[in-house]
Amino acid sequence: MRWTLTEDQELFQEAFKGWLERFAAADQVRGWLEAGDPTPFERRFVEEGWFAVGTAEENGGQGGGLVQLALAAEELGRSAAPSAAWLASVLAAPFLGEVPDLAAASLEGAEFAVLAVSADRPLDARSPEGATVSYVLAGDRAQRFLVLDGDRVLLADATCTPRKLLDRSRSVADVTPESTTTVLLERGARDLLGRAALRAAVLVAADSLGAAERMLDFAVEYSKQRNQFGVPIGSFQAVKHAAATMLVEVEAARSLVYYAAASVEVGHEDAALHAAAAKAQVGAAAERIADSALTVHGAIGYTWEHDLQLFYKRAKLNNRLFGGPDVWNERLAAALPLVPVV
């Protein structure tokens, strides 16, 4: 199945892609990553309205659904742009929606808040006992944190200890809540968290799709430039097969991501299965593409000077972010009915 975007979705994707090409080019991204400070990008991202895409208009956003957010995630992955703050805010938005003034402030960058949940397990998995939450996505970027207390959601300040990642385009921190300032929700936190987990699965898969597309482009371009035995390596059958396999996986991932996004957005009865399939299959496919692209490039692909390493690291982190393929495949297996052997 090939997914077809609407005219509005295509226009949005092209506009956002063009904006990223101007303001998040490879040399700019490298500068932010080397400095360890994506603030210039995040500030422009907020000021020019992209931060508000996908958030309800009544909460100060620009509207748009999960497919539009998936398109944004795909382009962020394709450019290796810093995206931890954006993704964390998207996942926190439904919780902040209970307090419209706070939601609007977050979109303006004044009170940026993120969910105090670990990025190394599914969002709706039970957190370990204790006050400190490890590996909170964008924990080093936020002013305040949404903390789960049973079925309640609290807004709190916190002490943060940043952790280093091999993929410098995202950031995490260990978060220890200090003081509760607001009770956002008295009940319903678990239900919201379950829905946020599906959104996270779709958006991380979309990011992987963008990174995979870019690595495929790199591999094809390099195979035309690199010569061995007097001919481009792209003329070798093994390289052609590798490129064809990468292309098939990218196109299959595209339809899976968009379908899962639409399914979760409309609340399809099998939305949880579709999101799980996207997270498990697209993340694993992007990691395979990363390995194949690196093989095509040889030793140069490992170097900091070559842009491939940015996307290689991004794909590797995405495959584990909010749970690896084994976790999401287990969810699929548990949800699907057993078929008797005939």
N, C-alpha and C positions, 0 to 999 in steps of 0.2 A: 504494500500500500504506500502511495506517495501522498504526503499531506500537502494541501494547497492553502497558502495563506490568503487572507482577505486583502483587498487593496489597501485598507488603512494599516493593516499589520505590515505589509510590505513597505509602505511609506515610512512608518515608524522605524523599521529596521534599517532602512537605507539612511534615514536622517541620523540615527544614533551611531551607525557605523561611520558615517562621514565626520561626525563630531569627534569620535574617538581617534580617527585618523589625523585630525588636526591637533587635538589637545592631549592625546595619549599615544604619541608615536613612540617607537622603540627606544630612541635615545632619551626621551622624557621619562619613560617608565624606568629605564636603567638608572637615571639620576635619582628618582624617588626611592628605588630599592636600595641603592648604594648608601643613600643618606638615612635610610630607615624612617623616613617621614613622608607619608603620602598626603599630608595636609593640603598642599597646593592643589592637587587633583580633587580631593574631597570638597574643598571650598568651592571650586568652580563647578563641580558636579551639582552641588546644592544650589548655588546662585543661579545656574542656568536651567533649573527646573527638573533635571533628570531624576533627582532623588525622590520626587513626588509621584513619578509614574507608577501606576498600579495601586495607589492608595485612593480610597474613596474620596470623592469631592467634598462630602460633608465633613471630612476630617482634614481638609486643607490640601488634599492631593489632586492629581489630574485625572483620576479614574483609570480605566483599563483593567483587564483581567490577567489571569495567570499566564496565558499564552504570550501576552505582551511582555510580562516580566521574564518569561523564558527566553524571548528574543533578546531582551536586554542582557540577560546572563550569558547567552551565547556570544554576543559581541564583546562583552567584558572578557570572557575566556579567550576569544580570538585575538584580543589585543594584550592579554596578560596584565590588564590594568588592575590597580589595587581595588579590591571589591569586598573586603571583609565588612566594612562599615555599611555598605549598601545591603548586602545579604542579611546581616544581622538586623538592620532596620526593617527590612521587608518581613522577616519572621516575627518581629516584635509588633508590627503594625496592627494586627487584629486585637492584641491585648490593649494597646494604646488607644484603639478606637473607642473603648469604653469611656475615655476621658478626652473629648475632642480638642480641648485647648492644649493638652499635653501632646496629643498627636500632631497638631499643627506646629507646636514648638519644636518637636523632634525633626519634622521635615525641614524646618528652617535652620537646623543645626544648632539651636540654642540649648535644647535639652535632650541631646541624643541619648537614647536608652536602648539597651539590648537585653535579650533573655539571658539570665544567668544559668545556662545549661551547658553541659559539656559537648564539645564538637567532635569528640572521639567515640560517640555512641549515638544511636537514634534519639531524637529530641524527646520522644515519649517513653524512653526507657527509664526505669527507676534510677534516680541519682544515688550515689553512695552516701552513707551517713556522714554527718559532719558539716560544719558551716562553710568550708572552702569548696568551691567548685572549680575543677581544673579544666584547662583548655577551653575557656569561653571565647567564642569567635568574636573578634573586635573588642574584647574586654579591655584592651589598652586604649581604645579610641572613645569609649563612652563616658558620659558624665554621671548617668544613673542606670540602675539595673532593675529588671523585672525578676523578682524572686518568687518561686513557688513555695507556698506553705500549705501543704495538704491540697485542698481544692481551691485555695485562695491565691490571688496574685497580689504581691506587694511591690511597691516602688521604693527602692533603697539606694543609699550611697554605699560605696564599697572601697576596700583597699585592693589594689590590683598589682600582681607581679607578672610582668610580661614574660613570655616564653619564646624562644627562638625557633623558627621553622626553616627547613631547607628551602621551601617555597617562600620567598620574601614578599610576594605579591599579596599574601594574606597574613593576618596576625591573630594571635590568641594570648590569653592571660589567665592566670589563676585568680579567682575573684572571691574575696571574703566580705560579705555584707556587713556593714557597720551599724547603720541605723535605718529604721523603717520610717518613711515620711508619709506614705499614702497607701491605703488599701484600695487597689483598683477594682478587684473583683472578690466578692465573698464566696462565690462558687462558680464552677464551670471551667476551672483552669485545665483540668485533665482533658476535657473535650477540645478546648482550643489548642492545647499542646499536641493532641493527636492530629489535628488538621494542619498545624504548623509543620509537623514532621513530614507530611505528604508534600507540602509546598517545598520544604527543604530538599527532599529527594529529587523533585522535578528540577529545581533551579540548579542544584549541583550537577545533575546530569546534563543540563543545558550548557553550563560552563564547560564541562568536559567535551561536549560536542564542539564548541567553539575552538577549544585548544586542539582537538583532534583535527579539525579542518585546517588549522594553521600549520600543524606539523606535517600533514599530507602535502600541503603546498610547498613547504620547505624541502621535503624529500624529493618531490617531482622536479623542482627547480634545480636542486643540487645534482640530481642524476643526469641532468642535461649539461651541466658545467664540468663535472668531474670526469676526467678521461683515464682509462686504463687500456693498455695494449693498443693505444692509438685511437680508441673510439670512446664515446660517452658511456658511462656505466648504465645509463638508462636504456641502452640497446641490449643489455644482457637479459636473458629470459627470467632469471631469478629476481632481478630488480623489477621487471615488468609485473611479475606475479605478485610481488610484495606490494607494489603500488595499487594494483587492481584490488587486492584484498583489503587494503586500507580504505579505498574508495567505497567498496561495498559496505564496510562497517560504518563509515561516516553517513552514508545515505540511509541505512537501516536505522541508525541512531537518531537521525533527524525526525523521521516519521514517528518513532517511539516517543521521543521527548515531547513533540507538539501534541500528540494524541493524549499522552498522560497529563499534560498541562490542561487541555480542554476538559478531560474527564474529571480531574480534581476540581476545576473551576465550577462545573455544573453539578457537582455532587453525585456523579454516576455511582451506581451500586457497587461497581467493581473498581472504583477509583483507587482504593488502597492497593489492589493488585497491579494496576497500571503504573502507579508511582513506584512501587517496589521493583517492578520489572525494569523501569527506566533507570533507577538508581543502580541496580545490580548489573544490568547488561551494558549500559552506556559507559559507566565508570570503568568496567573491565575492558571494554573495547578500546577506550581511549588510552588505557595503560598499554594494551598490546600495540596500538598505533605508535605510542611513544617509543616503545622498544624497537619497533620496525624502522621508524624514522631515524633513530640513533644508529642502528646497524647500517643503514644506507649512507649516513654521514661519516661513519667511522670515528676515529679519535677526535676529530674537530668538533663533533657534536657535544662532547663533554665540557668544552672550554667555556669560560665566562664570556669570551668575546663573541661567541656565536649565539644568536637569539634562540636557537632550538632548545637550549637548556632551560629557558624561562618557562616554556610550555611543557617540556618534559616533567619538570618539578611540579607544575600546576596540575597536570593530569594524575601524577602519582598521589598528590595530596587529596584531590577530589575523590579518588577511588576509596579512600578511607574516611573522608569527612562525613560525619553523622552516620557512621557505620559502613563497613565494607560489603562486598558482594555476598559473602557468606551469611551475613546478618539478614540482608534483604531477600536473598534466595530462600533462607529458612522461613521468612514470613510468607513468601509465596507458597512454599511447600505446606505450611501449616494451614493456609487458607483454602487451598484447592482440595476438592473432594477426592477421596481415594477411589480408584477404578479397579474393580476385581479382575484378576487374571482369568481369562477364558481358557 
